Amino acid sequence: MSYARIQELRKWLNQWAREYYELDAPTVSDAQYDSYMQELIALENEFPEYITKDSPTQKVGGKVLESFTKVAHKQRMLSLANAFNLEELRQFDERVRKIVPKVEYVVELKMDGLAMSLHYNDGQLVQAVTRGDGEVGEDVTHNVMTIRSIPHTIPIRDEIEVRGEVIMPKASFEKLNEERAKNNEPLFANPRNAAAGSIRQLDSSVAAKRNLDAYWYFLMDAQKLGIHEHSEALDQLSEWGIKTNPNRKVCQNIDEVWQFIQTISEQRSELPYDIDGMVLKVNRLDDWNVIGNTVKAPKWAIAYKFPAEEVITRMNDIVLTVGRTGKITPNAVLEPVRVAGSVISAATLHNEDMIKAKDLRVGDYVVIHKAGDVIPEVVRSLPEKRDENSKEYVFPDTCPVCHSHLVRDADEAAHYCINQDCPARVVESIIHFASRNAMNIDTLGDKRVEFLHDAGWLNSIEDIYRLHEHREELLECEGYKEKSVDKLLAAIEASKQNPLEDLIFGLGIRQVGEKAAKILVKHFKNMETLRHAGVEELCRIKDIGLITAQSIVSFFQEEHNQHLVDALIEFGLNMESDEQEVVESRFSGKTVVLTGSLSLFTRDEAKALLERLGANVSGSVSKKTDLVIYGENAGSKLAKANELNVETMDESTFMSEVNALEK
């Protein structure tokens, strides 16, 4: 009787899961589903000999791994070339029709998630692998098994590989961030990051709780199964119970494609998940082999990327923040609104001139978007929706923190608080010094710096290296346990050995960023020589201009900063160059730009590697750019590179180049 009831419960739960996750047509309440699930869990705990891999209970998580296993893809997972307008789609169509004159396209939604490959053998799901670098991914089967819309068994015995996207629906994302906010945990920026973070958990119970979903858009080796069209392959996946997106269409020409894109674009905000574009694929599979691939992407497919999404919201206030150099930055306080996958409630307005140029007033309705699909930006105000009593914004003339008079140089757009003892400047300078890109002092983040400053223990950068004197007092503070305090003090001590360029950047000298700090160290080799350099000598260095040179000299001439450097020398911080020998390579002497989401390196790692290979890494694309290296979701920089005919290289190709150098 128990076995029969287990089988009955599994049957209903699988049917209801399919109705809910695949057909979007639930026939029972969540309460009834949960009731049946709890009964099945109880029975399987009582009779463990009846547990099978395809049981719905095996999707609730609980497996913990020590690390992820690397898996080589049988066939490389290619990325897609991008198009950003109708003209570029027409150019793609012309290239295809030169090879295959008669063609039709399948147009699908470009899901904004984590690319994944599923492997079925003898009808059983046996492995799930991330895209990785396209050649090698990570085995995340234990997490993917928890996604309810993914069937553990399919009615076909052949060895099958299916590729698609794991996503986090908008509702799941909002619920997750609400829970994280309650627990004072960092919020995820968008559903894609949340999905990727969930899949890369070693404990599958974490992924199981996050209500992930998945859509599948590619059946490998479909022709071996007698399938001749991509649209037919998608239909076959659906028949097997593998979830595909019903928002797709077979189009006979680019005009029909464009019309469908416009239709989806209008519906985009109402979809229960995020998309960042549309994908066109030649429908007939035989044509794929004829048209072929480039090294990094198929020639028979292309991704159309939506323009930056613009949203209207209200600007409730303009507030000023004080940076480490005393720079005053105005920021828009916005009615929270969802833009391109995340909720935006603030955006920088940069300076007084920008506020005037865009005629921004408190209470205005404004248009915002994400510049480069990343940074929130106020595009323009909507004066036609403005209250008749609205007044122009008057930029304050005193610091919002210390109330000192603000100064604006004639050749600069920014205002500055020049009071070195301004509490905001002190706190920001310490936060900057300890930050990841500077001295990288682990656990000394923004909130901890603010707490220690308020407690009177951090009133200057050099106080960081006196913090050990307050160990016993720290242990008496709420939330400061012995282990965490000792970890902080150890990180502070370890930072003394950091490279000299990290220290120079950390000092917060105006006009001296990470790149300039490295250039200075390369030229001067030690702090003592740099601190006594004159403007003329500094100007002779390539990429160090007059304004930067004057700023450096001015910094080291100030008595306050002289005492700071002397104190850091006394504390034993590294003041000498630790320069690595530059390796000759094809990147030597070239100006390279990094763009998109990198999966094999962090942005800093890629930058450091390129510099070791002799490249000059820039932040923007111009005619002087020699190469653009891009990851997933590359946007305007890649588009500009294509427009200027600048050479481009995807991340996996870059990795191959680096590996070849090391052999």
Secondary structure, DSSP 8 states (H G I E B T S, - for coil): -HHHHHHHHHHHHHHHHHHHHTSS---S-HHHHHHHHHHHHHHHHH-GGG--TTSGGGGS---B-SS--EEE-SS------EE-SHHHHHHHHHHHHHH-SS--EEEEEEE-SEEEEEEEETTEEEEEEE-TTSSEEEB-HHHHTT-TTS-SB-S--S-EEEEEEEE--HHHHHHHHHHHHHTT----SSHHHHHHHHHT-SBHHHHHTT--EEEEEEETTGGGGT--BHHHHHHHHHHTT----S--EEESSHHHHHHHHHHHHHHGGGSSS-EEEEEEEESBHHHHHHH-B-SSSBTTEEEEE-----EEEEEEEEEEEE-TTSEEEEEEEEEEEEETTEEEEEEE--SHHHHHHTT--TT-EEEEEEETTTEEEEEEE-GGG--TT-------SB-TTT--BEE--TT-S-EEE--TT-HHHHHHHHHHHHSTTTT--TT--HHHHHHHHHTTS-SSGGGGGGGGGGHHHHHTSTT--HHHHHHHHHHHHHGGGS-HHHHHHHTT-TT--HHHHHHHHHHH-BHHHHHT--HHHHHTSTT--HHHHHHHHHHHHSHHHHHHHHHHHHTT---B---------TTTT-EEEEESB-SSS-HHHHHHHHHHTT-EEESS--TT--EEEE-BT--HHHHHHHHTT-EEEEHHHHHHHHHHHH-
